[in-house]
Amino acid sequence: MTSDINLGDDPISLCEVLDRVLNKGIVVHGEVIISVEGVELIYVGLQLVLASVETMRHFREPNARVLPDS
């Protein structure tokens, strides 16, 4: 089993993918609604943010938009 991801012609290792995610950050948003006969019984909302501490500190600063390229 290999840990390479192939996007186009250049394979990308799992370590490179994790590095990119931690440097840029990723947000996952989801909702689940359970209803019976049109009556909503349970609503669950989820927001997950995955980023490095440095990235999160950068975006906490006022007027911070884009991380500089490393």
MMTF fields as JSON, N, C-alpha, C and O atoms, coordinates in Angstrom:
{
  "mmtfVersion": "1.0.0",
  "mmtfProducer": "UNKNOWN",
  "numBonds": 279,
  "numAtoms": 280,
  "numGroups": 70,
  "numChains": 1,
  "numModels": 1,
  "chainsPerModel": [1],
  "groupsPerChain": [70],
  "chainIdList": ["A"],
  "bondAtomList": [4, 2, 8, 6, 12, 10, 16, 14, 20, 18, 24, 22, 28, 26, 32, 30, 36, 34, 40, 38, 44, 42, 48, 46, 52, 50, 56, 54, 60, 58, 64, 62, 68, 66, 72, 70, 76, 74, 80, 78, 84, 82, 88, 86, 92, 90, 96, 94, 100, 98, 104, 102, 108, 106, 112, 110, 116, 114, 120, 118, 124, 122, 128, 126, 132, 130, 136, 134, 140, 138, 144, 142, 148, 146, 152, 150, 156, 154, 160, 158, 164, 162, 168, 166, 172, 170, 176, 174, 180, 178, 184, 182, 188, 186, 192, 190, 196, 194, 200, 198, 204, 202, 208, 206, 212, 210, 216, 214, 220, 218, 224, 222, 228, 226, 232, 230, 236, 234, 240, 238, 244, 242, 248, 246, 252, 250, 256, 254, 260, 258, 264, 262, 268, 266, 272, 270, 276, 274],
  "bondOrderList": [1, 1, 1, 1, 1, 1, 1, 1, 1, 1, 1, 1, 1, 1, 1, 1, 1, 1, 1, 1, 1, 1, 1, 1, 1, 1, 1, 1, 1, 1, 1, 1, 1, 1, 1, 1, 1, 1, 1, 1, 1, 1, 1, 1, 1, 1, 1, 1, 1, 1, 1, 1, 1, 1, 1, 1, 1, 1, 1, 1, 1, 1, 1, 1, 1, 1, 1, 1, 1],
  "groupList": [{"groupName": "MET", "atomNameList": ["N", "CA", "C", "O"], "elementList": ["N", "C", "C", "O"], "formalChargeList": [0, 0, 0, 0], "bondAtomList": [1, 0, 2, 1, 3, 2], "bondOrderList": [1, 1, 2], "singleLetterCode": "M", "chemCompType": "L-PEPTIDE LINKING"}, {"groupName": "THR", "atomNameList": ["N", "CA", "C", "O"], "elementList": ["N", "C", "C", "O"], "formalChargeList": [0, 0, 0, 0], "bondAtomList": [1, 0, 2, 1, 3, 2], "bondOrderList": [1, 1, 2], "singleLetterCode": "T", "chemCompType": "L-PEPTIDE LINKING"}, {"groupName": "SER", "atomNameList": ["N", "CA", "C", "O"], "elementList": ["N", "C", "C", "O"], "formalChargeList": [0, 0, 0, 0], "bondAtomList": [1, 0, 2, 1, 3, 2], "bondOrderList": [1, 1, 2], "singleLetterCode": "S", "chemCompType": "L-PEPTIDE LINKING"}, {"groupName": "ASP", "atomNameList": ["N", "CA", "C", "O"], "elementList": ["N", "C", "C", "O"], "formalChargeList": [0, 0, 0, 0], "bondAtomList": [1, 0, 2, 1, 3, 2], "bondOrderList": [1, 1, 2], "singleLetterCode": "D", "chemCompType": "L-PEPTIDE LINKING"}, {"groupName": "ILE", "atomNameList": ["N", "CA", "C", "O"], "elementList": ["N", "C", "C", "O"], "formalChargeList": [0, 0, 0, 0], "bondAtomList": [1, 0, 2, 1, 3, 2], "bondOrderList": [1, 1, 2], "singleLetterCode": "I", "chemCompType": "L-PEPTIDE LINKING"}, {"groupName": "ASN", "atomNameList": ["N", "CA", "C", "O"], "elementList": ["N", "C", "C", "O"], "formalChargeList": [0, 0, 0, 0], "bondAtomList": [1, 0, 2, 1, 3, 2], "bondOrderList": [1, 1, 2], "singleLetterCode": "N", "chemCompType": "L-PEPTIDE LINKING"}, {"groupName": "LEU", "atomNameList": ["N", "CA", "C", "O"], "elementList": ["N", "C", "C", "O"], "formalChargeList": [0, 0, 0, 0], "bondAtomList": [1, 0, 2, 1, 3, 2], "bondOrderList": [1, 1, 2], "singleLetterCode": "L", "chemCompType": "L-PEPTIDE LINKING"}, {"groupName": "GLY", "atomNameList": ["N", "CA", "C", "O"], "elementList": ["N", "C", "C", "O"], "formalChargeList": [0, 0, 0, 0], "bondAtomList": [1, 0, 2, 1, 3, 2], "bondOrderList": [1, 1, 2], "singleLetterCode": "G", "chemCompType": "PEPTIDE LINKING"}, {"groupName": "PRO", "atomNameList": ["N", "CA", "C", "O"], "elementList": ["N", "C", "C", "O"], "formalChargeList": [0, 0, 0, 0], "bondAtomList": [1, 0, 2, 1, 3, 2], "bondOrderList": [1, 1, 2], "singleLetterCode": "P", "chemCompType": "L-PEPTIDE LINKING"}, {"groupName": "CYS", "atomNameList": ["N", "CA", "C", "O"], "elementList": ["N", "C", "C", "O"], "formalChargeList": [0, 0, 0, 0], "bondAtomList": [1, 0, 2, 1, 3, 2], "bondOrderList": [1, 1, 2], "singleLetterCode": "C", "chemCompType": "L-PEPTIDE LINKING"}, {"groupName": "GLU", "atomNameList": ["N", "CA", "C", "O"], "elementList": ["N", "C", "C", "O"], "formalChargeList": [0, 0, 0, 0], "bondAtomList": [1, 0, 2, 1, 3, 2], "bondOrderList": [1, 1, 2], "singleLetterCode": "E", "chemCompType": "L-PEPTIDE LINKING"}, {"groupName": "VAL", "atomNameList": ["N", "CA", "C", "O"], "elementList": ["N", "C", "C", "O"], "formalChargeList": [0, 0, 0, 0], "bondAtomList": [1, 0, 2, 1, 3, 2], "bondOrderList": [1, 1, 2], "singleLetterCode": "V", "chemCompType": "L-PEPTIDE LINKING"}, {"groupName": "ARG", "atomNameList": ["N", "CA", "C", "O"], "elementList": ["N", "C", "C", "O"], "formalChargeList": [0, 0, 0, 0], "bondAtomList": [1, 0, 2, 1, 3, 2], "bondOrderList": [1, 1, 2], "singleLetterCode": "R", "chemCompType": "L-PEPTIDE LINKING"}, {"groupName": "LYS", "atomNameList": ["N", "CA", "C", "O"], "elementList": ["N", "C", "C", "O"], "formalChargeList": [0, 0, 0, 0], "bondAtomList": [1, 0, 2, 1, 3, 2], "bondOrderList": [1, 1, 2], "singleLetterCode": "K", "chemCompType": "L-PEPTIDE LINKING"}, {"groupName": "HIS", "atomNameList": ["N", "CA", "C", "O"], "elementList": ["N", "C", "C", "O"], "formalChargeList": [0, 0, 0, 0], "bondAtomList": [1, 0, 2, 1, 3, 2], "bondOrderList": [1, 1, 2], "singleLetterCode": "H", "chemCompType": "L-PEPTIDE LINKING"}, {"groupName": "TYR", "atomNameList": ["N", "CA", "C", "O"], "elementList": ["N", "C", "C", "O"], "formalChargeList": [0, 0, 0, 0], "bondAtomList": [1, 0, 2, 1, 3, 2], "bondOrderList": [1, 1, 2], "singleLetterCode": "Y", "chemCompType": "L-PEPTIDE LINKING"}, {"groupName": "GLN", "atomNameList": ["N", "CA", "C", "O"], "elementList": ["N", "C", "C", "O"], "formalChargeList": [0, 0, 0, 0], "bondAtomList": [1, 0, 2, 1, 3, 2], "bondOrderList": [1, 1, 2], "singleLetterCode": "Q", "chemCompType": "L-PEPTIDE LINKING"}, {"groupName": "ALA", "atomNameList": ["N", "CA", "C", "O"], "elementList": ["N", "C", "C", "O"], "formalChargeList": [0, 0, 0, 0], "bondAtomList": [1, 0, 2, 1, 3, 2], "bondOrderList": [1, 1, 2], "singleLetterCode": "A", "chemCompType": "L-PEPTIDE LINKING"}, {"groupName": "PHE", "atomNameList": ["N", "CA", "C", "O"], "elementList": ["N", "C", "C", "O"], "formalChargeList": [0, 0, 0, 0], "bondAtomList": [1, 0, 2, 1, 3, 2], "bondOrderList": [1, 1, 2], "singleLetterCode": "F", "chemCompType": "L-PEPTIDE LINKING"}],
  "groupTypeList": [0, 1, 2, 3, 4, 5, 6, 7, 3, 3, 8, 4, 2, 6, 9, 10, 11, 6, 3, 12, 11, 6, 5, 13, 7, 4, 11, 11, 14, 7, 10, 11, 4, 4, 2, 11, 10, 7, 11, 10, 6, 4, 15, 11, 7, 6, 16, 6, 11, 6, 17, 2, 11, 10, 1, 0, 12, 14, 18, 12, 10, 8, 5, 17, 12, 11, 6, 8, 3, 2],
  "groupIdList": [1, 2, 3, 4, 5, 6, 7, 8, 9, 10, 11, 12, 13, 14, 15, 16, 17, 18, 19, 20, 21, 22, 23, 24, 25, 26, 27, 28, 29, 30, 31, 32, 33, 34, 35, 36, 37, 38, 39, 40, 41, 42, 43, 44, 45, 46, 47, 48, 49, 50, 51, 52, 53, 54, 55, 56, 57, 58, 59, 60, 61, 62, 63, 64, 65, 66, 67, 68, 69, 70],
  "secStructList": [7, 7, 7, 3, 3, 3, 3, 6, 6, 3, 3, 3, 3, 2, 2, 2, 2, 2, 2, 2, 2, 2, 2, 2, 7, 3, 3, 3, 3, 3, 3, 3, 3, 3, 3, 3, 6, 6, 3, 3, 3, 3, 3, 3, 3, 3, 3, 3, 3, 3, 7, 7, 2, 2, 2, 2, 2, 2, 2, 2, 1, 6, 6, 7, 7, 1, 7, 7, 7, 7],
  "xCoordList": [0.849, 0.0, 0.891, 1.821, 0.617, 1.416, 0.668, -0.562, 1.421, 0.797, 0.886, 0.885, 0.965, 1.031, -0.332, -1.093, -0.637, -1.865, -1.456, -0.567, -2.085, -1.704, -2.692, -3.845, -2.262, -3.069, -2.4, -1.436, -2.913, -2.285, -1.047, -1.085, 0.06, 1.295, 2.201, 3.063, 2.023, 2.916, 2.279, 1.234, 2.892, 2.361, 2.659, 3.727, 1.711, 1.86, 1.793, 0.87, 2.766, 2.78, 1.768, 1.352, 1.387, 0.436, 0.989, 0.238, 2.294, 2.939, 2.786, 2.545, 2.923, 2.747, 1.306, 1.067, 0.349, -1.065, -1.359, -2.02, -0.876, -1.075, -0.418, -0.989, 0.765, 1.457, 0.64, 0.523, 0.078, -0.749, -2.01, -2.397, -2.655, -3.88, -3.585, -4.336, -2.499, -2.168, -1.74, -2.006, -1.082, -0.652, -1.805, -1.834, -2.74, -3.861, -5.108, -5.875, -5.319, -6.51, -7.631, -7.661, -8.542, -9.687, -10.888, -10.742, -12.064, -13.296, -14.284, -14.512, -14.864, -15.89, -17.165, -17.173, -18.24, -19.527, -20.573, -20.651, -21.375, -22.415, -23.623, -23.53, -24.755, -26.006, -26.739, -26.729, -27.375, -28.221, -29.53, -29.544, -30.632, -31.962, -32.738, -32.899, -33.213, -34.03, -35.468, -35.779, -36.341, -37.746, -38.639, -38.259, -39.819, -40.822, -42.102, -42.635, -42.59, -43.814, -43.806, -44.811, -42.65, -42.547, -42.288, -42.181, -42.184, -41.902, -40.424, -39.976, -39.681, -38.255, -38.063, -38.508, -37.403, -37.192, -35.791, -35.635, -34.792, -33.405, -32.669, -32.768, -31.925, -31.066, -29.654, -29.447, -28.69, -27.287, -26.497, -26.532, -25.783, -24.91, -23.466, -23.155, -22.576, -21.176, -20.307, -20.513, -19.333, -18.296, -16.964, -16.733, -16.095, -14.801, -13.736, -13.766, -12.796, -11.7, -10.403, -10.117, -9.618, -8.334, -7.266, -7.253, -6.367, -5.276, -4.209, -4.45, -3.035, -1.969, -2.228, -3.017, -1.573, -1.728, -1.27, -1.896, -0.203, 0.31, -0.718, -0.909, -1.366, -2.393, -3.569, -4.076, -4.01, -5.137, -4.793, -5.632, -3.575, -3.157, -3.139, -3.511, -2.708, -2.675, -4.077, -4.271, -5.05, -6.404, -7.142, -8.199, -6.62, -7.21, -6.892, -7.619, -5.799, -5.394, -6.424, -6.976, -6.684, -7.619, -7.09, -5.888, -7.99, -7.682, -6.79, -6.202, -6.667, -5.875, -6.729, -7.832, -6.231, -6.99, -6.296, -6.872, -5.082, -4.384, -3.023, -2.343, -2.626, -1.302, -0.249, -0.465, 0.885, 1.955, 2.526, 2.53, 3.012, 3.612, 4.936, 5.72, 5.166, 6.405, 7.5, 8.621],
  "yCoordList": [-1.179, 0.0, 1.237, 1.331, 2.174, 3.388, 4.57, 4.575, 5.574, 6.754, 7.944, 9.092, 7.672, 8.742, 8.986, 8.049, 10.252, 10.651, 11.19, 12.037, 10.718, 11.128, 12.152, 11.815, 13.388, 14.447, 14.872, 15.637, 14.375, 14.68, 13.829, 12.616, 14.466, 13.746, 13.637, 12.759, 14.512, 14.554, 13.878, 14.326, 12.794, 12.184, 13.079, 13.685, 13.153, 13.953, 13.006, 12.197, 13.102, 12.21, 12.684, 13.842, 11.776, 12.09, 13.182, 14.013, 13.172, 14.185, 15.581, 16.552, 15.688, 16.974, 17.458, 18.653, 16.553, 16.917, 17.448, 18.476, 16.756, 17.193, 18.55, 19.4, 18.762, 20.046, 21.169, 22.247, 20.934, 21.953, 22.26, 23.421, 21.219, 21.424, 22.233, 23.149, 21.904, 22.627, 24.057, 24.948, 24.299, 25.661, 26.532, 27.721, 25.991, 26.769, 26.657, 27.614, 25.5, 25.267, 24.677, 24.835, 24.002, 23.406, 23.484, 23.329, 23.726, 23.799, 22.791, 22.759, 21.972, 21.017, 21.42, 21.595, 21.566, 21.982, 20.951, 20.541, 20.538, 19.566, 19.744, 20.321, 19.245, 19.307, 17.985, 17.359, 17.567, 16.374, 16.749, 17.278, 16.466, 16.724, 15.414, 14.808, 14.989, 13.777, 14.217, 14.928, 13.783, 14.167, 12.952, 11.996, 13.014, 11.97, 12.643, 13.519, 12.233, 12.759, 14.28, 14.932, 14.844, 16.287, 17.094, 18.318, 16.432, 17.131, 16.918, 15.789, 18.019, 17.925, 17.625, 18.386, 16.519, 16.099, 16.455, 16.932, 16.224, 16.448, 17.191, 16.837, 18.227, 18.96, 18.938, 19.299, 18.527, 18.525, 19.293, 18.956, 20.327, 21.091, 20.866, 20.764, 20.789, 20.507, 21.432, 21.577, 22.057, 22.798, 22.355, 22.464, 21.858, 21.366, 22.185, 22.319, 22.734, 23.512, 22.782, 22.46, 22.521, 21.866, 22.772, 23.041, 23.243, 24.113, 24.118, 23.685, 24.607, 24.71, 25.905, 26.787, 25.934, 27.046, 28.346, 29.388, 28.3, 29.498, 30.051, 31.265, 29.183, 29.604, 30.233, 31.27, 29.616, 30.165, 31.525, 32.426, 31.684, 32.983, 34.042, 35.19, 33.662, 34.617, 35.123, 36.321, 34.224, 34.632, 35.319, 35.907, 35.262, 36.015, 37.492, 38.323, 37.833, 39.231, 39.994, 39.447, 41.246, 42.045, 42.238, 42.401, 42.218, 42.44, 41.362, 41.597, 40.206, 39.116, 38.381, 37.931, 38.261, 37.598, 36.329, 35.243, 36.461, 35.352, 35.192, 36.177, 33.945, 33.689, 33.986, 33.692, 34.562, 34.753, 33.412, 32.466, 33.327, 32.089, 31.844, 32.767, 30.588, 30.237, 29.939, 29.623],
  "zCoordList": [0.0, 0.0, 0.0, 0.801, -0.88, -0.984, -0.39, -0.336, 0.056, 0.645, -0.301, 0.142, -1.62, -2.614, -3.226, -3.466, -3.478, -4.153, -5.503, -5.586, -6.557, -7.898, -8.431, -8.698, -8.588, -9.178, -10.478, -10.471, -11.579, -12.858, -13.038, -12.831, -13.426, -13.685, -12.467, -12.421, -11.477, -10.323, -9.118, -8.649, -8.599, -7.372, -6.171, -6.087, -5.25, -4.041, -2.855, -2.756, -1.952, -0.796, 0.241, 0.245, 1.107, 2.171, 3.085, 3.596, 3.283, 4.118, 3.495, 4.213, 2.175, 1.49, 1.579, 1.755, 1.463, 1.577, 2.978, 3.127, 3.996, 5.374, 5.611, 6.294, 5.058, 5.194, 4.564, 5.147, 3.392, 2.722, 3.51, 3.642, 4.038, 4.822, 6.079, 6.413, 6.779, 8.001, 7.714, 8.521, 6.583, 6.25, 5.778, 6.094, 5.045, 4.51, 5.361, 5.47, 5.963, 6.762, 5.922, 4.702, 6.586, 5.907, 6.855, 8.067, 6.295, 7.073, 6.487, 5.278, 7.361, 6.954, 7.67, 8.888, 6.913, 7.469, 7.074, 5.916, 8.048, 7.752, 8.647, 9.731, 8.186, 8.945, 8.809, 7.749, 9.899, 9.885, 10.557, 11.668, 9.866, 10.425, 10.382, 9.322, 11.541, 11.625, 11.842, 12.798, 10.939, 11.05, 10.82, 10.144, 11.395, 11.217, 10.754, 11.436, 9.601, 9.006, 8.927, 9.212, 8.534, 8.342, 9.592, 9.523, 10.743, 12.0, 12.333, 12.537, 12.383, 12.686, 14.167, 15.026, 14.455, 15.834, 16.34, 17.464, 15.518, 15.93, 14.831, 13.656, 15.217, 14.297, 14.86, 16.019, 14.07, 14.478, 13.431, 12.247, 13.867, 12.988, 13.387, 14.574, 12.396, 12.658, 11.827, 10.622, 12.476, 11.775, 12.35, 13.554, 11.497, 11.896, 11.187, 9.963, 11.944, 11.38, 11.683, 12.837, 10.641, 10.802, 10.215, 9.014, 11.079, 10.647, 11.725, 12.851, 11.378, 12.374, 13.282, 12.943, 14.416, 15.358, 14.709, 14.908, 13.947, 13.27, 12.276, 12.196, 11.534, 10.58, 11.306, 10.879, 12.402, 13.153, 13.752, 13.758, 14.254, 14.792, 13.702, 13.942, 12.507, 11.398, 11.074, 10.87, 11.025, 10.66, 11.803, 11.574, 13.023, 14.137, 14.035, 14.579, 13.335, 13.208, 12.378, 11.424, 12.732, 11.938, 10.519, 10.31, 9.564, 8.147, 7.54, 6.484, 8.155, 7.591, 6.567, 6.88, 5.368, 4.288, 3.803, 3.863, 3.332, 2.688, 3.333, 3.623, 3.557, 4.093, 3.036, 1.86, 3.423, 2.443, 2.035, 2.823, 0.793, 0.318, 1.03, 1.251, 1.383, 2.082, 1.097, 1.496]
}
